[in-house]
Amino acid sequence: MEIDLKEIATYAIIILVGVIVAQNMNVVVSGSMEPVLYRGDIVIIDKNPSNLQVGDIIVYNANWFKDPVIHRIIKIENSSNGPAYTIKGDNNPAPDPALVYQKQIISKVVTIDGHPIVIPKIGYITLWIRGL
């Protein structure tokens, strides 16, 4: 068996780029954001979000679900703990069950002209590995 160093180098570069890029990505695990985001889609995220606004899609640690949630800000109000965000999945009939505060927000989905940057369906591999 002959070793093709060019092929090995190509795979190594792909893996390295994947690991670097994965640090700025999240996999969509449910249909709650359809038709904007679908289960298995990968979204590009900004881990240092600032100036959050109504309409932004964020990733946050919910107190009602074990994994981070990707939903949209639909309302912002002031509270004694700073801004309080009402969050909702686009495909859900009601907002998420609790207000979200800045300390819970992990990242914001990156958009271009208001449209999230999405890599469709590639995240299914991750969902399969995680048993989701």
N, C-alpha and C positions, 0 to 999 in steps of 0.2 A: 504494500500500500504506500503510495507516494503522498507526501505531505505538501499541500499547496499553500505556501506562506502568504501569498496574495489573498487567498480566500480566508485564511485565518485572521489576517490583519483586517480585512473588511468586516468580518463578524465582530472582532474586538472593538473596532471603531463604532459599529452599530450599537453594541452593548453599552459602551461608554457614553455615547450620546444619549441613549435611552435612559441611563441612570441619571445623567445630568438634567435632562428635560423632565423626567418623572418628578423631580423635586418641585417643579412648577406646574403640576397637573393634578387633576382629580378625576376619578371615574364616577359617572352617574350610575347610581344603583337602583333607581326606581323610575317609574313613569310619571312622577308627580310634577315634573316641569315640561311635559309634552304640551304642545308640539315644538317648543324651542329646544329642549334637550331630551334625548331618549336614553333609556337604559342601555348601558354599554358604551355610551359616548364618553370621550375624554375632553375635559375643558382645560384651557390654559388659565392659570390663576396668578394673581398678584398677592404675595404673602405679606405685603405691607400696605394694605388699603388705607387710603385717606379720603376725606371728603365724600363719605358715603351719602347716596341720595336715593330717593324713592325711584324704583325701577332697576336699581343695581341688583345683580344676582350675587349672593354671598355664600360662603361655606362657613358653617358655624357649629360649635358644640352645643347640641340641644340638651336640655335637662330632661327631655321626654323620650330620647332615642339614643341607643348606644354608639352609633357611628355618626360622623359629621354629616350634616344635612346641607344640601345645595338648594336654596330657595331664594325668592325675590323679596326685596324690601318693598312693602306697600304703604307704610306709614312711619313717620319719625315724630316722636314727641319728647319733650324735655321731662326729665325726672330728677330726683335727688341723687341718683347714681349716674347722671350724665344722660346722653341720648338713649332712648328706649325705642327699639325697632319692632314693628309688627311685620312678620314674615309670612309668606304664603307660597306654596307651590302653585304654579300657573294652572295645573290640571286638578288642583284640590278645590273642593267646594267652600272651604273655610280657612281662615288663617291658622298658622301653627298655634298650639295650645298655650304658649307662654311668650311674653315679651323677651327680646334678645338684647343684651347689653354688650358694649364694646369688648369687654374681656372675653366674651364667648366667640367673637368673630375671628376666624382663622385666616380667611383670605376673601378676595373678591374675584369673580370671573372676569377675565380680560375681554373687552369688546372692541370692535372696530365699527364706527358709525352706529353704535347701539346694538350691534349683533355680536353675540358671544363667539369667541374663537373655539371651534369644536372639531375634534377628530372623530368622525363617526365610527361607532361600533367596535373599535380596537380594544376598548376596555373590557369586552366580554371575556378576554383571556384572564384578566385579573379577577373578574367575578367568578369564573369557573374555578380558578385556583383557591379563592377564598370560600368557595362553597355557597356563594350567594346566587 
